[in-house]
Amino acid sequence: MSLKLSTRQVGDVTIVDAAGRITLGEGSSAFRDLVKDLITKGSKKVILNLGEISYIDSSGIGELVSSFTTVQNAGGQMKLLNLTKRVKDLLQITKLYTVFEVFEDEAASLASFK
């Protein structure tokens, strides 16, 4: 299964629901293009809902970091929501868990922007 991305607005926060695999090639480039598009449209508050991600490889992790940097350089914030065990473990192994703000609850992640 490839990567499926959909966005929804909750107030001034854009939530990106991702499902599938974030891997080298199609998945990571689609991810990158979506984040750049959001920034171009003026989205400064982005939540990545990764609850449906079945697999992420090193290039996918790279895209998460790159997207995080892109959003921050544009003066915005990006937070992660609903990490699967696999993604959470990978972020802890790579010491990136401390870089991202991570939430288990959508309401809490939305409230964190206030």
C-alpha positions, -999 to +999 in steps of 0.1 A: +000+000+000+014+034-010+009+066+010-025+083+012-026+119+024-056+140+032-059+173+049-087+189+070-090+222+088-099+226+125-100+263+131-066+277+120-049+243+123-043+220+093-044+183+102-027+160+077-040+124+079-015+100+066-021+063+059+002+037+044+039+037+040+064+067+041+093+053+021+119+063-004+104+075-036+067+082-041+057+083-004+083+107+007+080+131-023+042+133-019+047+141+017+073+168+009+051+184-018+020+185+005+040+203+033+054+228+008+019+234-006+005+240+029+033+265+037+027+283+004-010+286+012-001+301+046-007+272+070+014+279+101-001+253+124+003+217+111-005+184+128+006+152+112-017+123+122+004+092+117-020+067+133-025+048+100+012+046+090+021+010+086+058+015+078+083+042+076+119+039+064+150+061+069+140+084+040+105+087+055+121+098+088+143+122+068+111+137+052+096+142+087+126+161+098+128+181+065+091+190+067+095+200+104+124+223+094+104+237+064+074+246+086+096+261+114+116+282+088+083+296+076+075+306+112+051+278+118+048+247+141+044+211+132+034+184+157+029+147+155-003+128+165-011+091+170+023+075+164+021+038+158+045+017+180+068+012+150+071+049+143+075+058+180+102+032+184+121+045+154+119+081+166+132+070+200+161+050+185+171+080+163+167+104+192+142+124+172+114+118+197+127+148+217+126+170+186+089+167+178+060+175+200+041+143+201+005+138+211-018+108+216-050+128+216-062+151+188-079+176+212-047+180+232-027+185+201-051+212+189-051+229+223-013+230+223-014+257+196-034+281+218 
